[in-house]
Amino acid sequence: MTTIPITTVENHLDTHCENTTSAKRSRLDLLPIRILGSAILMLGIVLPKIPGHPGLECPLLKYTGIPCPLCGMTTGVENILEGHFATAANANPFSFLVVVTILLSIILAKIRFIQIKSLYIKVAVPLLASASWIFQLVRFHII
């Protein structure tokens, strides 16, 4: 019969518990989000004021007839900034998430980096993109 010292078992349990409870974190730089977001908000304010503003055409939709997950995002952001929330939701409901994220990154200007669990990024981004794409496919009567 083999005996395992208690300290070895305790060390194994401690290591196992540390690995399962502590998730890997990613360091997210908010500066690019802030800069790009500011440009998006400025375009969302300026573009509707341009006479004959045709909107931005999605290349995927133009050449294949299939909308991308971001279709309607420009229209949605423009409508949110003009206070037309129902129209924005019809164009792309995820434009609300984009505007809120941009505004938070600007408001929290003193914060340069945030730590976020890698799992959130690996799960949330594809999940949101998939949900947006399904919304667009339904909106364009493809499914």
C-alpha positions, 0 to 999 in steps of 0.5 A, spaced: 500 500 500 502 506 498 501 512 502 501 519 499 504 525 504 498 530 506 502 536 504 502 533 497 495 532 497 494 539 500 499 542 495 495 539 489 488 541 492 491 548 492 494 548 485 487 545 482 483 550 486 487 556 484 487 554 477 479 553 477 477 559 480 482 564 478 481 566 470 486 569 465 485 576 465 486 581 459 488 588 459 484 592 455 487 599 452 481 604 452 485 609 448 483 606 441 476 605 443 476 612 445 479 615 439 475 611 434 468 612 438 469 619 438 470 619 431 464 614 430 460 619 434 462 625 430 460 622 424 453 620 427 452 627 428 455 630 422 453 625 416 445 626 417 447 634 416 450 633 409 445 634 404 443 628 400 447 623 405 445 616 402 448 612 408 454 607 408 453 601 403 455 594 406 459 591 401 457 584 403 450 586 402 451 589 396 455 584 392 451 578 396 445 580 398 446 577 405 447 583 411 453 583 415 452 583 423 454 591 422 449 592 417 444 598 420 450 600 425 451 607 422 444 608 421 442 606 428 448 610 431 445 616 427 438 615 430 440 614 437 444 621 437 438 624 433 433 621 439 429 616 434 430 610 438 425 606 435 428 607 428 435 606 431 432 599 434 429 597 427 436 598 424 440 595 429 439 594 436 446 593 438 448 600 436 445 602 443 451 597 446 456 601 441 454 608 443 453 606 451 460 603 450 463 609 447 460 614 452 463 610 458 470 610 455 469 617 454 466 619 461 471 615 464 477 618 461 482 618 467 482 610 466 487 608 460 486 600 461 481 595 464 482 588 466 477 584 463 476 576 464 479 573 457 473 568 457 468 574 457 471 577 451 472 570 448 464 568 449 461 575 449 464 578 442 462 572 438 455 571 442 453 578 440 456 578 433 452 572 432 446 575 435 446 581 431 447 577 424 441 573 426 437 579 427 439 582 420 438 575 417 431 576 420 430 583 418 432 582 411 427 576 411 433 571 409 431 566 415 
